[in-house]
Amino acid sequence: MTTDLKPLPKLLPVKGINIGTVAAGIRYRNRPDLVVIEAAKGSNCAAVFTRNAFCAAPIVVARRHLSEGSPYLLLINAGNANAGTGDQGLMDAQACCTTLADLSGVDSNAVLPFSTGVIGERLPVSIIQAALPLAWEARSSTGWLTAAQAIMTTDTVLKGLSRELIFQGRLVTITGIAKGSGMIWPDMATMLAFLATDAQIPKALLQRCLTKAVEESFNCITVDGDTSTNDACVLLATGKSGISIENTDSVDFITFQQTVTEICQYLAQAIIRDGEGATKFITVRVTGGANIQECKQVAYNIAHSPLVKTAFFASDPNWGRILAAVGRSNILGLTLDRISLYLSEVCVVSNGVIHPDYSEDRGHAVMQRGEITVEVNLGRGEAEIQIWTCDFSYDYVKINAEYRS
């Protein structure tokens, strides 16, 4: 079930990027599930990883390889997370990296591995190793669409976006894909995202760009408040457009940063629109905070409340549940008489009391929409934040109850 998620836009090739995909049969049958992304040698790589303390084996290996240099090969499998697998999982992830490295004639630390799927099962190394030559042989500059399909797990739709920019009279392309539908919350939200550009950008600057984009996108979404062991977001820069961006104060870098952030926000919101069982896309905006941290506390208390989320599914304007979530945010000195609450354009509560123009009919009319904004003004300062979430339906329970079966 999706909430007004548009058809996948055309995904544009990025100069210096080739992608190979194959149906290895890791868990799924008769669909692609193994991806190799090859960036041109000399490309720079930036990545952001989950902050879950029990991160999966591929995340451990990817972090190590990224610290040792600038990898330019990505290996992604769906159907098995290789998480909770101990030292054996690390060896399995490394073995798959070595196989891909041997195919391309480079050291294994040039490969970053990524896995998504069921936790606690050993990675089927022999199956992946047998399929890798086929994936390598299938590399193509037009492989983004198939890759977007291959990385899906409980997703119901493909997620991707491309943008073209003109810098110094030359065309620069940025393309990104993502997967994610449940087990979504910040600290990287289960999600994977892979972006590439043909601009030339130094590694430190590329990392700065990605970190900021992730903070304003993938770290602003939540489906259910669960953080995955496998989350990662990668940005590759091949330099094959002939355009170099090296100054953070330049118009080119500012435009590039805004565009990467725009793509990440689109992909992040696509994850919420495809949230497991979701029927409503909900923006939670908290304004008037004394600082950003307290705005986040309030926003996520609202977005994570099962009572609030089920009320949205039922189209019930039960605003008392929202105020209760605000009130248990553990904010020192929070007073009700300064708080205002809106459901989209409808003011429900003003300065702590129900607005004289509010009626249940007006609230119900808003709650029946597919897209709703909850806005809370704390009346304490100038800080504000915006995050995106969805409702809880019967299907969310069904999907997650049956996931391992």
C-alpha positions as CSV (number, residue, x, y, z in Angstrom):
1,M,0.0,0.0,0.0
2,T,1.4,3.4,-0.9
3,T,0.3,7.0,-0.1
4,D,0.2,8.8,-3.4
5,L,3.7,7.8,-4.5
6,K,4.2,8.9,-8.1
7,P,5.6,6.5,-10.7
8,L,9.3,6.1,-10.8
9,P,10.8,9.0,-12.8
10,K,13.3,8.3,-15.5
11,L,16.7,7.4,-14.0
12,L,19.5,9.0,-15.9
13,P,22.9,7.4,-16.4
14,V,25.9,9.0,-14.6
15,K,29.1,9.2,-16.5
16,G,31.6,6.8,-14.9
17,I,29.0,4.6,-13.3
18,N,28.2,1.1,-14.4
19,I,25.7,-1.2,-12.7
20,G,25.2,-5.0,-12.9
21,T,22.3,-6.8,-11.4
22,V,21.4,-10.5,-11.3
23,A,18.8,-12.9,-9.7
24,A,21.1,-14.9,-7.4
25,G,18.2,-16.6,-5.5
26,I,19.5,-15.4,-2.1
27,R,16.0,-15.5,-0.6
28,Y,13.7,-14.3,-3.4
29,R,12.9,-16.3,-6.5
30,N,12.6,-15.0,-10.0
31,R,13.6,-11.4,-9.2
32,P,17.0,-9.6,-9.1
33,D,18.6,-9.5,-5.7
34,L,22.3,-8.9,-6.2
35,V,23.8,-5.6,-7.4
36,V,27.3,-4.4,-8.3
37,I,27.9,-0.7,-8.7
38,E,31.2,0.2,-10.3
39,A,32.5,3.8,-10.3
40,A,35.4,4.8,-12.5
41,K,38.8,4.4,-10.8
42,G,39.8,7.6,-9.1
43,S,36.2,8.3,-8.0
44,N,35.6,9.7,-4.5
45,C,33.2,8.1,-2.0
46,A,31.3,9.4,1.0
47,A,29.0,7.3,3.2
48,V,26.8,7.6,6.3
49,F,26.0,4.5,8.3
50,T,23.5,3.4,11.0
51,R,24.3,4.4,14.6
52,N,22.7,1.2,15.9
53,A,25.2,-0.3,18.4
54,F,24.5,-3.8,17.0
55,C,25.3,-2.9,13.4
56,A,25.5,-5.7,10.8
57,A,28.7,-7.3,9.5
58,P,28.6,-5.5,6.2
59,I,28.5,-2.1,7.9
60,V,31.5,-3.0,10.0
61,V,33.5,-4.0,6.9
62,A,32.3,-1.0,4.9
63,R,33.3,1.4,7.6
64,R,36.8,-0.2,7.7
65,H,37.3,-0.2,3.9
66,L,36.1,3.4,3.7
67,S,38.6,4.5,6.3
68,E,41.4,2.7,4.4
69,G,41.0,4.6,1.2
70,S,38.3,5.7,-1.3
71,P,36.4,2.6,-2.5
72,Y,34.7,2.7,-5.8
73,L,32.9,-0.7,-5.9
74,L,29.6,-1.4,-4.1
75,L,28.2,-4.9,-3.5
76,I,24.6,-5.0,-2.4
77,N,22.4,-8.0,-1.7
78,A,18.7,-8.3,-0.6
79,G,17.0,-11.1,1.3
80,N,19.7,-11.6,4.0
81,A,21.0,-8.8,6.3
82,N,24.1,-10.7,7.6
83,A,23.3,-9.1,11.0
84,G,23.6,-10.9,14.3
85,T,26.1,-13.3,12.7
86,G,29.2,-12.6,14.8
87,D,32.7,-13.1,13.5
88,Q,31.4,-15.5,10.8
89,G,29.3,-12.7,9.4
90,L,32.4,-10.5,9.1
91,M,34.3,-13.2,7.3
92,D,31.4,-13.8,5.0
93,A,31.1,-10.2,4.1
94,Q,34.9,-10.0,3.5
95,A,34.8,-13.1,1.3
96,C,32.2,-11.6,-1.0
97,C,34.2,-8.4,-1.2
98,T,37.3,-10.4,-2.1
99,T,35.4,-12.3,-4.9
100,L,34.3,-9.0,-6.5
101,A,37.7,-7.5,-6.1
102,D,39.3,-10.4,-7.9
103,L,36.9,-10.0,-10.8
104,S,37.9,-6.3,-11.1
105,G,41.6,-6.8,-10.3
106,V,41.8,-4.6,-7.2
107,D,42.3,-5.0,-3.5
108,S,39.2,-6.0,-1.5
109,N,39.2,-2.7,0.4
110,A,38.0,-1.1,-2.8
111,V,34.7,-2.8,-2.2
112,L,31.9,-1.6,0.2
113,P,29.4,-4.4,1.0
114,F,25.7,-3.8,1.9
115,S,23.0,-6.3,2.9
116,T,19.3,-6.0,3.7
117,G,16.8,-8.6,4.7
118,V,16.3,-11.1,7.4
119,I,18.5,-10.8,10.6
120,G,20.2,-13.6,12.2
121,E,20.8,-15.9,9.3
122,R,24.2,-16.7,7.8
123,L,24.9,-15.0,4.4
124,P,24.8,-17.6,1.6
125,V,28.3,-16.8,0.5
126,S,28.6,-19.6,-2.1
127,I,25.4,-18.4,-3.9
128,I,26.6,-14.8,-4.0
129,Q,30.1,-15.8,-5.2
130,A,28.6,-18.0,-8.0
131,A,26.4,-15.1,-9.1
132,L,29.0,-12.3,-9.0
133,P,30.6,-13.1,-12.4
134,L,27.2,-12.8,-14.0
135,A,26.5,-9.4,-12.2
136,W,29.9,-8.2,-13.3
137,E,29.3,-9.2,-16.9
138,A,25.9,-7.5,-16.9
139,R,27.3,-4.0,-16.0
140,S,25.7,-1.2,-17.9
141,S,25.4,2.6,-17.6
142,T,21.6,2.2,-17.7
143,G,21.3,-0.3,-14.8
144,W,19.8,2.1,-12.2
145,L,16.2,0.9,-12.7
146,T,17.0,-2.8,-12.2
147,A,19.2,-2.0,-9.2
148,A,16.3,-0.1,-7.6
149,Q,14.2,-3.3,-7.9
150,A,16.9,-5.6,-6.7
151,I,17.5,-3.9,-3.4
152,M,13.8,-4.0,-2.3
153,T,12.6,-6.2,0.6
154,T,9.1,-5.3,1.9
155,D,9.0,-2.3,-0.4
156,T,6.0,-2.3,-2.8
157,V,7.4,0.3,-5.3
158,L,10.8,1.3,-6.7
159,K,12.3,4.5,-5.4
160,G,14.7,6.7,-7.4
161,L,15.3,10.2,-8.8
162,S,17.7,12.0,-11.2
163,R,18.5,15.6,-11.6
164,E,20.6,17.5,-14.2
165,L,22.5,20.7,-13.5
166,I,24.5,23.0,-15.7
167,F,27.8,24.2,-14.2
168,Q,30.2,26.3,-16.2
169,G,28.3,25.4,-19.4
170,R,28.6,21.6,-18.8
171,L,26.0,19.1,-17.8
172,V,26.3,17.4,-14.4
173,T,24.0,14.5,-13.5
174,I,23.0,13.2,-10.0
175,T,21.0,9.9,-9.7
176,G,19.9,8.1,-6.6
177,I,18.0,5.1,-5.6
178,A,16.7,3.9,-2.2
179,K,14.9,1.1,-0.5
180,G,12.9,1.1,2.8
181,S,9.4,0.6,4.0
182,G,9.5,-0.5,7.7
183,M,11.9,-0.6,10.6
184,I,12.4,3.1,9.8
185,W,13.7,5.8,12.2
186,P,16.6,8.3,12.2
187,D,20.2,7.4,12.9
188,M,19.7,6.3,9.3
189,A,16.3,5.3,9.5
190,T,15.7,-0.5,7.4
191,M,16.9,1.7,4.5
192,L,19.7,1.8,1.9
193,A,20.4,4.6,-0.5
194,F,22.9,4.9,-3.2
195,L,23.6,8.2,-5.1
196,A,26.2,9.1,-7.8
197,T,27.3,12.2,-9.6
198,D,29.7,12.8,-12.5
199,A,31.0,16.0,-10.8
200,Q,34.6,16.0,-9.4
201,I,34.4,16.7,-5.7
202,P,37.1,16.1,-3.0
203,K,36.3,13.4,-0.6
204,A,36.1,15.6,2.5
205,L,33.7,18.0,0.7
206,L,31.6,15.1,-0.6
207,Q,31.3,13.7,2.9
208,R,30.2,17.1,4.2
209,C,27.6,17.4,1.5
210,L,26.2,13.9,2.1
211,T,26.1,14.3,5.9
212,K,24.1,17.5,5.7
213,A,21.7,16.0,3.1
214,V,21.1,13.0,5.3
215,E,20.5,15.1,8.3
216,E,17.7,17.0,6.5
217,S,16.2,13.9,4.8
218,F,16.7,10.3,5.9
219,N,17.2,11.5,9.5
220,C,13.8,13.2,9.4
221,I,11.6,10.2,8.8
222,T,10.1,7.5,10.9
223,V,7.6,4.7,10.2
224,D,7.7,2.8,13.5
225,G,10.6,4.1,15.7
226,D,12.8,1.1,15.0
227,T,16.4,1.7,13.8
228,S,17.9,-0.9,11.6
229,T,21.2,-2.7,12.0
230,N,22.0,-2.2,8.3
231,D,21.2,1.3,7.2
232,A,23.6,3.2,4.9
233,C,23.7,6.0,2.4
234,V,26.5,6.3,-0.1
235,L,27.4,9.1,-2.6
236,L,29.9,8.5,-5.4
237,A,31.6,11.2,-7.4
238,T,33.3,10.1,-10.6
239,G,34.5,13.4,-12.0
240,K,33.7,12.3,-15.6
241,S,31.6,15.4,-16.4
242,G,34.8,17.5,-16.4
243,I,33.4,19.8,-13.8
244,S,35.3,20.3,-10.5
245,I,33.6,21.7,-7.4
246,E,36.1,22.5,-4.6
247,N,34.9,25.6,-2.8
248,T,32.1,25.4,-0.3
249,D,31.3,29.1,-0.8
250,S,30.9,28.8,-4.5
251,V,27.5,29.0,-6.2
252,D,28.2,25.7,-7.8
253,F,28.7,23.9,-4.5
254,I,25.6,25.5,-2.9
255,T,23.5,24.4,-5.9
256,F,25.0,20.9,-5.8
257,Q,24.3,20.7,-2.0
258,Q,20.7,21.8,-2.4
259,T,20.2,19.3,-5.2
260,V,21.7,16.3,-3.4
261,T,19.5,17.3,-0.4
262,E,16.4,17.5,-2.6
263,I,17.1,14.0,-4.0
264,C,17.6,12.6,-0.5
265,Q,14.4,14.2,0.7
266,Y,12.4,12.8,-2.2
267,L,13.8,9.3,-1.5
268,A,13.2,9.7,2.2
269,Q,9.6,10.8,1.7
270,A,9.1,7.9,-0.8
271,I,10.1,5.5,1.9
272,I,7.4,7.0,4.2
273,R,4.8,7.0,1.3
274,D,5.6,3.3,0.9
275,G,5.6,2.7,4.7
276,E,4.4,-0.8,5.6
277,G,0.6,-0.7,5.4
278,A,0.6,3.1,5.2
279,T,-2.5,4.9,4.1
280,K,-1.6,8.5,5.2
281,F,1.5,10.6,4.6
282,I,1.9,12.9,7.7
283,T,4.1,15.9,8.1
284,V,4.8,16.8,11.7
285,R,6.0,20.3,12.2
286,V,7.0,21.7,15.6
287,T,7.7,25.4,15.8
288,G,8.3,27.9,18.6
289,G,10.8,25.7,20.4
290,A,13.6,27.0,22.7
291,N,16.0,24.8,20.7
292,I,16.1,22.1,18.0
293,Q,16.4,19.2,20.4
294,E,13.2,19.9,22.2
295,C,11.4,20.3,18.9
296,K,12.7,16.9,17.9
297,Q,11.5,15.4,21.2
298,V,8.0,16.7,20.6
299,A,7.9,15.7,16.9
300,Y,9.0,12.2,17.4
301,N,6.8,11.7,20.4
302,I,3.9,12.5,18.2
303,A,5.2,10.5,15.2
304,H,5.9,7.4,17.4
305,S,2.7,7.3,19.4
306,P,0.6,4.2,18.4
307,L,-2.5,6.0,19.6
308,V,-1.8,9.0,17.3
309,K,-0.9,6.8,14.4
310,T,-4.0,4.6,14.7
311,A,-6.2,7.6,15.0
312,F,-4.9,8.9,11.7
313,F,-5.6,5.5,10.1
314,A,-9.2,5.8,11.4
315,S,-9.5,9.4,10.2
316,D,-10.3,10.3,13.8
317,P,-9.4,13.9,14.8
318,N,-8.5,12.8,18.3
319,W,-6.4,15.8,19.1
320,G,-6.2,14.9,22.8
321,R,-3.8,12.1,21.8
322,I,-1.6,14.6,20.1
323,L,-1.5,16.9,23.1
324,A,-0.8,14.0,25.4
325,A,2.2,13.1,23.2
326,V,3.4,16.7,23.4
327,G,3.0,16.7,27.2
328,R,5.1,13.6,27.8
329,S,8.1,15.0,25.9
330,N,10.0,15.7,29.2
331,I,10.5,19.4,28.3
332,L,11.3,21.5,31.4
333,G,8.9,24.4,31.8
334,L,6.5,23.4,29.0
335,T,3.1,25.1,29.7
336,L,-0.2,24.3,28.0
337,D,-1.3,27.9,27.8
338,R,1.3,28.7,25.2
339,I,0.6,25.8,22.9
340,S,-1.2,25.9,19.6
341,L,-2.2,22.9,17.5
342,Y,-3.2,22.7,13.9
343,L,-4.4,19.9,11.7
344,S,-3.3,21.2,8.3
345,E,-5.0,24.6,7.9
346,V,-7.5,24.0,10.8
347,C,-6.6,25.5,14.2
348,V,-7.7,23.0,16.8
349,V,-6.1,24.5,20.0
350,S,-4.9,28.1,20.5
351,N,-3.0,29.1,23.6
352,G,-3.9,25.9,25.3
353,V,-7.7,25.9,24.8
354,I,-9.9,24.7,21.9
355,H,-10.2,27.3,19.2
356,P,-13.7,28.8,19.1
357,D,-14.0,28.0,15.3
358,Y,-13.0,24.4,15.6
359,S,-15.5,21.6,15.1
360,E,-15.2,17.8,14.9
361,D,-16.6,18.0,11.3
362,R,-13.7,20.3,10.3
363,G,-11.2,18.0,12.0
364,H,-12.7,14.9,10.5
365,A,-12.6,16.5,7.0
366,V,-8.8,17.0,7.3
367,M,-8.2,13.6,8.7
368,Q,-9.8,11.9,5.7
369,R,-7.1,13.3,3.4
370,G,-4.2,11.3,2.2
371,E,-1.7,14.0,3.2
372,I,-2.0,15.8,6.6
373,T,0.2,18.2,8.5
374,V,0.3,18.3,12.2
375,E,1.7,21.6,13.5
376,V,2.4,22.3,17.1
377,N,3.7,25.7,18.3
378,L,5.3,25.5,21.7
379,G,5.4,29.2,22.2
380,R,8.9,29.1,23.7
381,G,11.3,30.4,21.1
382,E,12.3,30.4,17.4
383,A,13.5,26.8,16.8
384,E,11.6,24.6,14.5
385,I,11.8,21.2,12.8
386,Q,9.8,19.2,10.3
387,I,9.7,15.4,10.0
388,W,7.7,12.9,8.0
389,T,5.8,9.8,9.1
390,C,2.7,7.7,8.3
391,D,-0.2,6.0,10.0
392,F,-0.5,2.5,11.5
393,S,-3.0,0.2,9.7
394,Y,-4.0,-3.4,10.1
395,D,-1.6,-4.2,7.3
396,Y,1.4,-3.0,9.2
397,V,0.9,-5.7,11.8
398,K,0.2,-8.3,9.1
399,I,3.3,-7.5,7.1
400,N,5.6,-7.6,10.1
401,A,4.0,-10.7,11.7
402,E,4.5,-12.6,8.5
403,Y,7.9,-11.2,7.3
404,R,10.0,-14.3,8.3
405,S,7.5,-16.9,7.2
